């Protein structure tokens, strides 16, 4: 992971850990404007479906976060799902969304 500060590297590491722990297709983490972090994986229940990033944003919001500094998704997909990015943008219009592969290597920033 090049060109990322330690706090951005941390949320990619948290997203990787969440993904590995549950065996999910995606893991995500966000950092709020107070520096708190939240990690989550994809939720695929019959009555509830959330992308990993939507779940991480939901965890942050339910804990009182009013804005996000950054977000990260660890995925094999070529892009971050538009609804995932929209969840981040609902809180902060310009927060970077990092997409990393399973090894934690940054692929791009939205």
N, C-alpha and C positions, 0 to 999 in steps of 0.2 A: 504494500500500500504506500504509494509515493505521494508526496505533496499534501499529505493530511497531517493535521496536528494530532497530538495525543488524545484529545477528547473525541475527535472524529474517528480515530483508530479504535477507540474504546467502544463506540456504539456498533461498529462493524464486528468487533470481537463478541459483543453481547448478542448480536443477531446470529452470528455463527454458532454460538453456544446454545441458544434457544433452539435453533434448527437441529443441531446435532442431538440435543437432549431428547427431543420428541420424535425425531426421524421425519419431520415435516418437509414438504417440498420447499417451503420458504421460511425464513426467520427474519425478524425485523426488530429494530430498536430506534427509539427517539430520545432526544435530549431536550428538556423544556428550558424555558428562559431563566429558570432558577438553578439549572445545572443538574437536575434530577433526571435519571434515565429509566426507561421502561422498555421491556423486551416482550415479544410475543411471537407466536407462530400462526400459521393458517388455521382458521376454525372452520370445520366442515361438518356441521351437524344437520340432521334433517330439517330442523327449524331455524337454523342460524348459519349463515355463511359470511365470513370475513376474511379478507386477505390478511397476511401477517402484519402489514403496515397499518391497515385499518384497525386491527386488534391492538397494536402498540399505541396508536393515537387514542383509541378508546380508553385504554388503561391510563394514559396521561391525563386525559380530560376528566375521567372519573376520580382522579386524584387531585384535581384542582388546577391543572396546568392551563394557563391562559395563552400560551404561545410556545412555539418550538424554535430551537436554534438549528437543529439538524435532524436528519432521519437517515436510516440505512436499511437496505434490504439485501439479504443474501439469497440468491436464487440462481437457477440454471437458465432462466428465461432471458431472452435478448433485450427485454425492456421491462420497466416497472409498470405494472398495471395502471391505467389512467385513473381508476377509482381510488387506488392507493395514494397516488400523487394528489388527487383532489382532497382526500382527507387531511393531508398535511397542509395544503393550501387553505383549507377552511380556517386553520388557526394562524398560519403565517404565510403570507404570499411569496416570500423570497427565501424560505429555508431550503438549503440544499438537500437533495435526496440522493444518497450514494447507492449505486448498485454494485454489489461485489459478487464474485463467484464463491464456490464452496471453500476455496482455500483462503478467502479473505482478500483476494486481489481486487482492487478497485477496477471496475469495468467502465463506468461512466458516472456522471453527475447530472441530475435533472434539475 
